[in-house]
Amino acid sequence: KEQNIVQKKEKKDLITRLNRIEGQVRGIKNMVEEEAIGEILNQVSAVQSALNSFNKKLLASHIHSCVVEDIRDGKDEAVDELCEVIQKLMK
């Protein structure tokens, strides 16, 4: 079931986003080595924003596929599980 979380196009988009985030984090590492403090703070903020955007896309995909399917199958506990996921994301 977990394999059906995202469609191919969505999966490609998520991987592209993660690759971009990975590049940003490598850039931050280089800035730390060069002690570019001001720019580091800006880039960390950008990475946090990119990760939040990634989480929103992934969560929406999960809701539209797994959660909807579980609810249709009468598995009401899917709503509780979704609430737990959302609480973890909002820490």
C-alpha positions as CSV (number, residue, x, y, z in Angstrom):
1,K,0.0,0.0,0.0
2,E,2.8,2.4,0.8
3,Q,4.0,2.1,-2.8
4,N,0.8,3.8,-3.9
5,I,1.4,6.9,-1.9
6,V,2.4,9.0,-4.9
7,Q,1.8,8.9,-8.6
8,K,4.8,8.9,-10.9
9,K,4.6,12.6,-11.7
10,E,4.2,13.5,-8.1
11,K,7.1,11.2,-7.1
12,K,9.3,12.9,-9.8
13,D,8.3,16.3,-8.4
14,L,9.1,15.2,-4.8
15,I,12.5,13.8,-5.8
16,T,13.3,17.0,-7.7
17,R,12.4,19.1,-4.6
18,L,14.6,16.8,-2.4
19,N,17.5,17.1,-4.8
20,R,17.2,20.9,-4.7
21,I,17.1,20.8,-0.9
22,E,20.1,18.6,-0.8
23,G,22.0,21.1,-2.9
24,Q,21.0,23.9,-0.7
25,V,22.2,22.0,2.4
26,R,25.6,21.3,0.7
27,G,25.8,25.0,0.0
28,I,25.2,25.8,3.7
29,K,27.9,23.4,4.6
30,N,30.3,25.2,2.3
31,M,29.3,28.6,3.8
32,V,29.9,27.3,7.3
33,E,33.4,26.3,6.3
34,E,33.8,29.9,4.9
35,E,32.1,31.4,7.9
36,A,29.6,33.4,5.9
37,I,27.2,33.7,8.8
38,G,24.7,36.2,7.3
39,E,24.2,34.1,4.2
40,I,24.0,30.9,6.2
41,L,21.0,32.2,8.1
42,N,19.2,33.1,4.8
43,Q,19.9,29.7,3.3
44,V,18.8,27.8,6.4
45,S,15.5,29.7,6.2
46,A,15.2,28.8,2.6
47,V,15.8,25.1,3.3
48,Q,13.2,25.2,6.1
49,S,10.7,26.7,3.7
50,A,11.5,24.2,1.0
51,L,11.1,21.3,3.5
52,N,7.7,22.7,4.6
53,S,6.6,22.9,1.0
54,F,7.8,19.3,0.4
55,N,5.9,18.1,3.5
56,K,2.7,19.8,2.3
57,K,2.9,18.2,-1.1
58,L,3.7,14.7,0.4
59,L,0.9,15.1,3.0
60,A,-1.6,16.1,0.3
61,S,-0.7,13.1,-1.8
62,H,-1.0,10.8,1.2
63,I,-4.5,12.2,2.0
64,H,-5.7,11.9,-1.6
65,S,-4.5,8.3,-1.9
66,C,-4.0,6.3,1.3
67,V,-6.3,8.2,3.7
68,V,-9.2,8.4,1.3
69,E,-8.8,4.7,0.5
70,D,-8.8,3.7,4.1
71,I,-11.9,5.8,4.9
72,R,-13.7,4.3,2.0
73,D,-12.7,0.9,3.3
74,G,-14.3,1.7,6.7
75,K,-11.0,2.2,8.5
76,D,-11.9,5.2,10.5
77,E,-8.6,5.0,12.4
78,A,-7.0,6.6,9.3
79,V,-8.3,9.9,10.5
80,D,-6.6,9.5,13.9
81,E,-3.4,8.5,12.2
82,L,-3.6,11.5,9.9
83,C,-4.1,13.8,13.0
84,E,-1.0,12.3,14.5
85,V,1.0,12.9,11.4
86,I,-0.2,16.5,11.2
87,Q,0.7,17.1,14.9
88,K,4.3,15.8,14.3
89,L,4.6,18.1,11.3
90,M,3.6,21.1,13.3
91,K,6.1,20.7,16.1
